[in-house]
Amino acid sequence: MDVHLLVYDLSNGLARQMSMGFLGFQLDAIYHTSIELEGLEYVYDSGINVIQPGSSHLGRPLERIYLGKTELPLEVILEYLDSMREIYTPQAYDLFRHNCNNFSNDFSTFMLGKGIPDHIANMPQAVLDSPFGRMLQPQLTQMVEQRKAQRGGLLGIQNGQGHTNGVSTASSTTTVAEVSSLQALDAALRKAADKSAIIFFTSATCPPCKVLYPLYNELAAQHGQNVTLIKVDTSQAYEVGAKYDIAATPTFVTFVHGKEQERWAGADAARLRGTVELLAQMASGPSHPHRLLHVPHLSNPDAKPVLFTKVPPLQKLLSKLGPGANDAAVQGLKGFIEARSTDGPAMATLPNLPQFSDFLTKACTELPRGLLFTVVDLFRCGLIDPRLSGYFAEEDKHKTVIKVLESVNAGSDCPYALRLVTLQMACNLFSSPLFPDQILSQATLRTAITQLISTSFLDDSHNNVRVAAASLLYNVALANSEHRRQSRELIPEEDQVELAASVLEAISQEESSSEALQGMLLALGYLSYCMPVEGELIDLLRTMDAQGTLLAKKKNFPKEPLLVEIGNELLGKGLARR
């Protein structure tokens, strides 16, 4: 897919005429930019919006610059875009430090590995560096805040502006209930009072919504007997959107036996499919015997991956690196992390990621292993941000992450500091919704992660290493469990058996760290919960007497409640032959 940058001039030509006199340098335009992809324009103003190219009140763009061709699938791009919404909020808009050009630059970097032209990206700083720009900054900032309060953004651009495409409707062969009033919705929910229901809040001007229409119809045809699937167009049913406080589309709200259960926003096809399938199971009774067990930690739908977000004093960290600390790639990522930590994600502009990737891959070969932890820890801190981890999730063959993992997995003499920060780095890959599927489904990456976990469990001298290894396995097992709920395993069973055997052995050997034990128990729990009732994994757990292994730990950890939940309930009742 071709990616274009649409460039507008907010000054309507005045900048070209007057900038030299006021600013002391020539400025051709007050640049406002957006990204054009597949016939749609993606722009940041009052949040991230999608419109028809050139259809806003700004008119036709001054320039349409070809940035390159992306090979990423559209659904991956939309998922990344959805993860950016927590950073590019209406409230976070800042005329000089977090604006449309920052959004265009980040979006382009993800899709193409390069940002927008420097003269556009650097324009706000160039203005601020001038005496006249500094003098005007307070007044301009006040003006922006007033406009945000009045119309949601500096320019008032809203989703779907000028978007005339109609929405597709469910065909007569499906069981989607399309409603346009509160009365109709209440009636549909009453009919579903004895089963499950889900409402899809959409609008005629929501392209991400349209991507989900075929799937929603498919799910209705598959599960319509147990789940009532409802669609509401908020651009027509205003009162419905107001009652349910719908701030964005697509938004989904689920009901079980007439009571609201959960809601979420975003075009997450995997979550939609998994939720509808789970609602169908709840309506028809549990399809897996484990769903009858009392395992609250494992049945928690809001479980999140473990991330290591603490940022050390970076100047002190990099002082150990020597001259390499002054490299532009290192300083760029350092500046990004510091800006994010000090001013928040919205104020942090992505650095040159291909440049840092080259530096890190070379460092893995050229730096002494005793110093490599400094660069890996810097990488770990950067991966806290989903924009950065999302970029590396789609990197060709995951060459940067693989190179780091290989540096640790090669040989048995890996320094403690390097092993620890690499484990923590791998945990932070899960900050992006794009990375879990890559880790689970890509054999090379999954094998390297598995080896790192297994060898790290053997370190009986450092509790921190075992805690981090348990956290990484927990993240992997949690991600696989979410797919298991959707009836599709991503980790091959032989790999699950290897991981289960490794963590069981680690549990049996754990004598001192309750934190490490907790992580191991949760990881084993997610590996085992709702596993196939016949197969190698359940056979392994029975053969190794997994329940006995866990209950034996009560002697050293008598107050650990997970030993009862996982040991007695899941690996006791859950392994009983039926």
N, C-alpha and C positions, 0 to 999 in steps of 0.2 A: 504494500500500500504506500502511495506517495504521501509525503508529509510536507505541508507548506506553512510558511509563516505569513500571516496577514498583518500588515503594518499600516497603522492609521496615524494621522497627525492631529493631535488634540488642539493645536494652535491655529489650524487652518491657514498655514503659511506664514504666520506672524513670527515664528521662531527663526525662520530663515532670514527674514528682513531685519529683525531687531536684536538677535542674540549677541552679535558682536559688540554692540554698544552697551548692552546691559551686563552681559556675563564676561566679556573680554575674550570670547572665543566663538567660533562659528558653530551653531547648532542648527541642523537642517530641519528638525521637527521635534515636537514633544511626542515621543513615541508611545503609542498604545498598540500592543500586539496580542495575537491569539493564534491558535493552531488550527489549521484546516486538515481534516482527515475524513476520507470516505464521504465527501459531500456535506460535512457538518463542521461548524466552527465551535471550538472549545475555548472558552474565555473565562477569566477570573475578574469578577467585579463584586457583585453581591453573592459571594460564594462562587463555586464552579458552575458555569452555565453552558448550555448547548443550544445553538441557534443556527438558522440558515446562514451561510456565508454572506457577509455584507448586508444583512437585513436589519441591523440595529440602526438607531438614529444617527450613528456616526457615518452612515452611507458606505460608499465603496471604499475599499482600502487604497492607501497611497501606493503600496507595493504588495506583490504576492511572490514571496521568495521561496524557491524550492530548497528544502533542507535535506532531503534524501528519501530513501525507501526503507520502510521497516518490514521485517519478516515476521514480527510478532503477530499472533492471532488477535482478532478484534476483542474476543472475550477476555484475553489476558490484559490487553490495554485498558479495557473498561474496569477490570478488577483493580488494576493499579490506580486508575483515576479515582475510583471510589475510596481507596486508602488515602488519597491526598486530601480528601474533604475535611479531615480532622485538622489539617494544617492550613488549608486555604479556605478559612471561614469568612463570613461577612465582617465579623468583628476584628479579624486579624489584618484587614487591608491597611496598608501603610503606603502613602504616596511615594516615599523615597526608598523604603527598605523591604517592602513585601507587597508587590503589585503585580499587574498583569504580565509584565516582562519576566519577573521571577517565575511565575507559573509556566509561561511558555518555555522558559529555559529548562526548568525541571522536567516538564513533559517531553520536550525534545531530547533531553539527555537520556531519559529512560528508553525511548523508542529507537534512538539512532546512535547513542553513545557520544553525542556532541550537543552543545547548547546552541543558542541563537547568536547572531553576530555580536561581537564585543561592543561595537559603538552603540548598539541599542541597549544591551544589558547594563553597560556602565554609565548610561546617560544620567540617571538620578544622582549618582555620586559625583559626577563631573559638575553638575549644577550646584550641589551642596558645597563643593570645594571652592566655589567662587564667592566673593564677598556679597554680591547681590543675592545669590541663592541662599546664603546663610541668613541674610537679613529678612528674606521673605518666608523662610521655613515656618516660623510660628503661625503666620497668617494662613499659609497654605494648609498646614495641618489642621487648623481650626475649621477651614472651609470644607476639608474632606470629612471631618467628623460630623459637621452639620448635614452634609449631603447623605452620609451613611444613615443618619437618624431619620432623614426625610424620606429617602427612597431606597434604602438598603445597600447602596454602594455609591461610589463616586460618579459613575456614569448611568446608573439605573438600568443596566442591562439585566434582563430576566430570562429564565429558561423559556425557550420556544419563541422568542421574539421573531415575528415574521415567518414562523414555521407553519406552513400551510398543509403539510402532509396529514392525511387522515389517519386515524388509528385503526388497526385491524381488529376485528371483533371475533369472538369465538364462533366457530361454525356450529350449525345446527346439530352436528353429530356429537358434540361434546356436552358436558353437563356444567359448564361454567355459568353461574348466575350473574348476569350483568344488571346492576341496579343503579338508579339515578336519583333516589330520594331516601330520606330517613325511614319513611314508612315501609318502603320496599326492602330496605336493609334489615330493619327490625323483624319483618316477616320472614326473611330468609334465615336469620339467626334463630328465630323461634322454631322453625322447621328442623334446624340442626341441633336443637337442645339436647337430644339424646345421643349425639355423636360429636364429631369434631368439625371445625370450620376454619377457613383461612380467608382473609380479605386482602386482595391485591389493590392497593390504592395507586392509580396510574393517572396519566393526563395525556391529552392529545398531542402535547408538545414535548414528550419525554422519550427521546431516542433509546436510552438504556431500557426503558420499559418495553419497547417494541421488540427488543432482542429476546425478552422472556415470554412473549405471547405464545409462540409455538410450544414451548415447554409447559406453560401453564395449562394449555389445552390438552396436551398429552397426559399430564398428571390428572386432569379431571376425568379423562377417559379411563385411566387406569384405576383410580381410587375414588371415583365419584360415589360409589355405594357406601363408603365409610367416611368420606370427608366431603363437606360442602365447600366448593371453591367459588368464591365471590369476587367479582371485579367491579370497582367503583372508579369512574372517571371524575376526578375532583375538579376538573375545569367545567364540568356541567353540574355536578352535585356539590355545590359550595357548602351547603349546610352539613353534609356528611363529613367533609374534610375538616370543618370547624369543630364539630362535636368530638372527633377523634384526634384533634390537634395534629393534623398532618402538615408537617413543615416542608417535606420534600417527597419527591416520587423517584423511583418506586419505594413504597413503604408496605410492609406486610404485618398483619395483626392476626394472631391465632386464638382460637377459642376451643375449649374442651368442656362439654356439657354446659354450654352457655356462659362460661366464665373466661374472661381474657387471660391468656397465659403468657405470651411474649410478643414483642414487636421489634422490628429492625428495618433499617432503610438501606437501600443499595441493591444493585443488580447482581446479586450473588446466586448464580444458578445452582451451584452445588448445595448451598444452604437451603434454597427453596425446595429442591428435590428431596433432600434428607428430611426436612421438616414435614413435608406432606406425607412421606412414607412413615415417619414416626407417628404422625397424627392418625394415619390409617391403622397402624398397629395398636395404638391406644384405644381406638374405637372398636376394633375387632378382638381385643384381648392380646396379651403379649405373645409374640411369635417365638421368643427365645426364653428358656426357663430362667435365665439370669435376671430377666426383667421383673421377676417376682421376688428377688432377693432384696434385703435391706442393705443397700450399699450406697449411701447418700453421696459419698465422695465421687463415685464412679458414674452416677446418674445425674450429676450436676451439669446442666446444659451451658452454664456460664463459666466453666473451667477455662483458664487462660494459660498459655505457655509461660515458662519461667524465663525472665530476661535479667541480665546483669547490667544494670543501668548506672552504677556508680562510676563517676569520672574522676580519675586521680589528677593531681597537679601535673598538667601536661608538660610544662617547662621542665620540671624535675624528671619526669619520665623520659623525655627526649634528650635530656642532657647526657644520658647513658649511651645514646646512639652515636655520639661523636659528630663529625662533619656532615653525615647523612641527614641530620636533623634540619639542616638548612635547605635541603632540597625543596623545590617549589611544590612538589606533590605532597610532601609531608606537611609543609607549612599551610598548604591549602586545606587539607583535611583538619589540621589542628585549629585553624581559624573557624571552620564550620562547626566543629564540636564546641568550641568556646562560645561562639555566638548562640548556639542552640541551648547551651547550659545557662548562659547569662540572661538572654533575652527571650528564650522560647523558640520552638521549631519554626514559627512563622518568620522570625528574623534571620534565619540561617539559610544562606544560599548555597546550593550544592556546589562542591568544588569540582575540579577536573578529575572525574572518576577513572577514565582510561589511563590518565597519567599516573594516578596512584596505583592502579592495578599493575602497571609496568614496574613501578618502583618496588612494590611488595613481592612480585614474582621473582624479580632479580635479587631482592634481599634474602629470599628463602634459599638461594644458591650461594650468594656471596658473603652474607653476614655470618659471623660466628654464631653458633646455636645459642650461646649464652647471652647474646644481645638481640636475637630475633624477637624475643617476647615484647620488646618496646614497640616495634612496628605493628605486631599482631594485636597488642592491647589498644593501640591507636585505632586500628581497624574495628576492634570490638566496640569501642565507644561510638564510632561512626554508624555502625550497624543498628544502633538503637533506633535510628530514624528509618521509618518504613520506605521513604523515597530511596535511600541509599541501599538498603537491603533488597528492595524491589528491583533496583538496577542489577545487582549482582545475581539475583535469582534468575534473570533472563540472559546473563552473560553466556557467550558461546562456550559450551562444554564446562562451564563453571570453573574456568581455568585458574582463577585467583584463589578461590576457596579450596579447590583440590590441591593446589600447590602448597598451601599452608598445612593442610591435613597430612599430606605426604611427608612434609618436613618433620612432623611429630611422630608419625607412624613408622618412619624409617629407623630401624635399630631400637635397642632397648635402653639407651642412655639419654633419653630426652630430659633436659633440665626441668626441674619442678615448675619454675615460673612460666616457661614456654608451654608446658602441658596444661597448666591451669588456665592461662588466658586463652588458649586455643579452645578448650572446652567451653569457656564462657562466650567466646566469639561464636562458636557453633550454635549455642543457645540463642544468641541474638539474631541469628538468621531468621528466626521465627517471628520477628517483629513485623515482617511483611506477610500478608496472606498468600503471596505468590510462592514463597520458598518451601512450605511444608510438602506440597505435591511434588516438587522437584526432588526433595530429599527422599521421599517415599518411593518414587517411581523410577528415578535414574540410578541404575545399578552401580555405576562408578562412584557417585557421590554417596549413595547409601552404604556401600561397602566400606568406604573410608570412614564414615561416621560410626559404623558398627565396630570397626577395629579400634577406633579411638576410645569408645565407651568401654569395650571389653578389657583393653590393656590398662585403662585408668582405674578400673575397679580393683586391679591387683596392687595398687599403691597403698600399702598398709601404714605408711609413714606420714601421710598427709591427709587429714580429714577433708580439707578444702577440695582436694582433687576428687575424692569419692562423692562429695556433695555435688560438685559440678557435673560429674559423670552421670549421677542419678538424675539431675535436672535435665540433662540432654536426653537421656533415655525417656524420661517422663514426657518431654516435648514430642519426641518421635511417636511414642505409644499413644499419646493423646490425639495427635493428628491422625494416626491410623484408626483409632477408635471412632473418630468422627466420620471417616469414610465407611467404616464397618456398619455404622448405623444406616448408611445409605445402601447397604448390601453390596458394597464393592471394596474388597481388600486391595490395598496398593502394595503392601509389603508381602513378598512371597512367603509361604508358610515356612520354608526352610530357614529364612532369615529371622522370622519370628521365633522359631525354635532356638536358634543360636542366641538371640537376645534374652529369651526367657531363661535358658540354661546359665547364661553369664550372670544375670541379676540374681538368680536363685543362689548361685555359689557365693556371690558377693554378700547376700543377706546372711548366709550361714557363717561367713567370716567376720561380719561386722560386730565389733565388740565395744566401741567407744563413742561413736557419733550418732546421736538420735536424729539429727538433721539428715545425715546421709541415709539412715535407715528409713525415714519417712519418705524420702524421694524414691528409694528403691521399691518400697511397698506400693506406692502409687503407680510407679512405672509398671511393675508386674501386674497390678490390678487392671490397668488400662490395656495391657497386652492380652489379658485373659478374659476380660468382661465381654460377654456375647461372642466368644470365639466359636468356631464350628463345633458342634457337639460330637462330631466324629472327625478325627484327624491327628496329625503328628503332634500338634501343640498340646492338646488335651491329654494325649497319651504320655507325653513327656512329663507333664505336671503330676500325673498319677504315678508314673514310674519313679520319679525323684521324690515322691512324698512331699509335695510342695506345702501342703497343710502342716505336716509335722515340722518341716524346716522353720516355718513362720512361728508356730506356737512355741517352739523351743527357745525363741528369742525373748519370751516373757520373763525369763529369769534375769536377764540383763536390762531389759526395758519394760518393767512391769506396768508402767503408766501409758504405754503407747496404744491408743485406741484402734489404730489401723491394723494391729495384729489380730484383733477380733473381727473387724469388718472384712478384711481381706483373707485372713487365715481361716476363721470359722465359717463365715458366711459364703464368700466367693469360692474359696478353695476347699471348703468342706461340703456344704450343701450344693454348691455350684458344680462340683466334680462328681457328685453321687451319680451312679449309673441308674438310668431309668428304663 
